[in-house]
Amino acid sequence: MSGQDRRGTKQRMLDSAVLLLRERGAAGVTVDAVLAHSGAPRGSVYHHFPGGRNEMVLGAVRQAGDYIATMVRESAAEGDVGQMVDRLVAFWRRALTKTDFRAGCPVAAMAMDSRDVVPEAGDVVREIFARWQDGLVEAFRASGVAPERARRLATLVVSAIEGAIILCRARRDLVPLDDVLVELTPLLQRRD
C-alpha cells in the first residue's frame, strides 16, 4: 500500500470518528462503527492506531479541536472580533443544518462522557478548550480589550456557542445560535 493510500485511510478513519463523536458521544465511537462508516479494512485500525480505539478517539478529538482553533486564529488575524464570532456561528449553523441537528461539537461530546470511556481524554479536552479560549483572548486583546475582560469574554463566547449548539440540537432549530449572536454582538463592540 502506498503512503498516500495509508494516509487516506487514516484520515477517513479520523473523519469518521469525528462524525461519530459528534452524533453519538465518546461511547458511540467503537472500532466497528468507525470501520463501517469509513470503509477501512479491519487491519488498518492497529496499523494506524497502535493504541487502539482510545488512540483513534483522541486523534479525532484533537483533529476537531485543531480545526476550530485554526478557524479562531485565522478569523482573529482579520482583526474584527465580531466577524470572528459571526464566522464561528455560521460554521455551526451549517454543521447543524447539514446533519439535520444530529451532530454537535465533538469536543463537548468528549468532555461530557470521557472519564469512563477514554480516561486520558480529560487532559486533551481541557487543552483544546484552553487553546480556543486563548485564541479568543488574543483576538480581544489585539482589538483593545483589557486583559481580564478579554479572558471573561473568551469564556462567555465558548460557553454561549457550545450551549447554543446543545439547545439547537434539542430544539431542532437554529434560534439559540441566532440569539447568542444577537446578544454577543453589542458586548463584543465594547472596549472597556
C-alpha positions in Angstrom: 0.0 0.0 0.0 1.4 3.4 -0.9 2.0 6.2 1.7 -0.8 8.1 0.0 -3.3 5.2 0.5 -2.3 4.8 4.1 -2.6 8.5 4.9 -6.0 8.5 3.1 -7.3 5.5 5.1 -6.1 7.0 8.4 -7.7 10.3 7.6 -11.0 8.6 6.6 -11.0 6.8 9.9 -10.3 10.0 11.9 -13.1 11.9 9.9 -15.5 9.0 10.7 -14.5 9.0 14.4 -15.1 12.8 14.5 -18.6 12.5 13.0 -19.5 9.6 15.3 -18.3 11.6 18.3 -20.5 14.5 17.1 -23.5 12.3 16.8 -23.1 9.6 19.5 -20.5 10.8 22.0 -17.4 9.0 23.0 -19.2 5.8 24.0 -20.6 5.6 20.4 -17.2 5.6 18.8 -16.3 1.9 18.5 -13.8 0.3 16.2 -16.6 -1.5 14.4 -18.6 1.8 13.9 -15.5 3.6 12.6 -14.7 0.8 10.2 -18.3 0.6 9.0 -18.5 4.3 8.5 -15.1 4.8 6.9 -15.0 1.7 4.8 -11.5 1.0 6.1 -10.3 -2.6 6.4 -10.2 -4.1 10.0 -6.4 -4.5 10.0 -5.9 -0.8 9.4 -7.0 0.1 13.0 -3.9 -1.2 14.7 -1.7 -0.2 11.8 -2.7 3.4 12.0 -3.6 3.5 15.7 -1.3 1.1 17.6 -3.0 2.3 20.8 -6.3 1.0 19.5 -9.7 2.7 20.0 -8.6 5.2 22.6 -5.8 6.5 20.3 -8.2 6.8 17.4 -10.8 8.7 19.6 -8.1 11.0 21.0 -6.8 11.7 17.5 -10.3 12.5 16.3 -11.0 15.0 19.1 -7.6 16.6 18.6 -8.4 17.0 14.9 -11.7 18.6 15.6 -10.1 20.9 18.2 -7.4 21.9 15.8 -10.0 22.8 13.1 -11.8 25.2 15.4 -8.6 26.6 16.8 -7.4 27.3 13.3 -10.7 29.0 12.5 -10.4 31.2 15.5 -6.8 32.1 14.7 -7.5 32.9 11.1 -10.6 34.9 12.0 -8.7 36.7 14.7 -5.9 37.6 12.2 -8.6 39.5 10.2 -8.8 41.9 13.3 -12.6 42.0 13.7 -13.8 40.0 16.8 -17.4 40.4 15.8 -16.7 38.9 12.5 -14.8 36.1 14.2 -17.8 35.2 16.3 -20.1 35.5 13.2 -17.8 33.0 11.4 -18.0 30.5 14.3 -21.8 30.8 14.5 -22.1 30.5 10.7 -19.9 27.3 10.8 -22.1 25.7 13.4 -25.3 26.8 11.6 -24.1 24.9 8.5 -22.9 21.9 10.5 -26.2 21.5 12.4 -28.3 22.0 9.3 -26.2 19.6 7.2 -26.6 16.8 9.8 -30.3 17.6 10.5 -29.3 18.6 14.1 -27.9 15.1 14.8 -24.2 16.2 15.2 -22.9 18.7 17.7 -19.4 19.6 18.9 -17.1 16.5 19.3 -15.0 18.2 21.9 -18.1 18.9 24.1 -19.2 15.4 23.5 -15.9 14.1 24.7 -16.0 16.4 27.7 -19.4 15.0 28.7 -18.6 11.3 28.8 -14.8 10.9 28.5 -13.9 9.8 32.1 -15.3 6.3 31.9 -14.9 5.8 28.2 -11.5 7.3 27.4 -9.9 8.3 30.8 -7.0 10.2 29.2 -9.4 12.4 27.3 -9.9 14.8 30.2 -6.4 16.4 29.7 -6.9 16.6 25.9 -10.3 18.3 26.2 -9.0 20.8 28.7 -6.1 21.6 26.4 -8.4 22.1 23.4 -10.8 24.4 25.3 -7.9 26.4 26.7 -6.5 26.8 23.2 -9.8 28.1 21.9 -10.1 30.5 24.8 -6.5 31.6 24.5 -7.1 32.4 20.8 -10.1 34.4 21.6 -8.3 36.3 24.4 -5.5 37.2 22.0 -8.1 38.4 19.5 -9.9 40.5 22.1 -6.6 41.9 23.4 -5.5 42.8 19.9 -8.7 44.8 19.4 -8.1 46.8 22.6 -10.0 44.9 25.2 -8.4 44.9 28.7 -6.8 41.6 29.8 -9.3 40.5 32.5 -12.3 41.4 30.3 -10.8 39.6 27.3 -10.5 36.4 29.5 -14.1 36.7 30.6 -15.4 37.4 27.1 -13.5 34.3 25.8 -15.2 32.2 28.4 -18.5 33.7 27.5 -18.1 33.1 23.8 -17.1 29.5 24.1 -19.8 28.8 26.7 -22.5 30.6 24.8 -21.8 28.9 21.5 -21.3 25.4 23.0 -24.6 25.9 25.0 -26.4 27.1 21.9 -25.3 24.1 19.9 -26.8 21.8 22.5 -30.1 23.8 22.5 -30.2 23.8 18.8 -29.9 20.0 18.7 -32.5 19.6 21.4 -35.0 22.0 19.7 -34.0 21.1 16.2 -33.8 24.8 15.1 -31.1 27.4 14.9 -32.8 30.1 17.1 -30.4 29.6 20.0 -27.3 30.3 17.9 -29.1 33.3 16.4 -30.0 34.6 19.9 -26.4 34.1 21.1 -25.1 36.1 18.2 -27.6 39.0 18.7 -26.7 39.3 22.4 -23.0 38.9 22.0 -22.5 41.4 19.2 -23.0 44.6 21.3 -20.9 43.1 24.1 -18.0 42.5 21.7 -18.1 46.0 20.4 -17.4 47.5 23.9 -13.7 48.0 24.6 -13.8 48.8 28.3 
